[in-house]
């Protein structure tokens, strides 16, 4: 039996994005579309509202926001 991936996903894949948008255009339902694309509904809402694929959204910051204590 395969173990689940312990690291959380940072971004959805292009395939998941295409599947999400396709399902959303057909149904207009965010939750149902998210289930079909295998993403969390909040993540689906983020990409649907942005109207951009994951590769076009701003990357997370790589610098520190405060010094180490």
ZIJONOR-V687536 format. One record per pair of residues at least 6 apart in sequence whose C-alpha atoms are under 8 Angstrom apart, sorted by the first residue. I is the first residue (numbers start at 1). J is the second residue. Records with the same first field share a line. If there is no record, write none. Layout:
# ZIJONOR-V687536
I: J + J
This chain:
# ZIJONOR-V687536
11: 54
12: 39 + 54
13: 54
14: 53 + 54
16: 37 + 38 + 39
17: 37 + 47 + 53 + 54
19: 36 + 37
20: 33 + 34 + 36 + 37 + 44
21: 33 + 48
23: 32 + 33 + 36 + 37
24: 30 + 33
27: 33
30: 41 + 44 + 45
31: 41 + 44
33: 44
34: 40 + 41 + 44
35: 41
47: 53 + 54
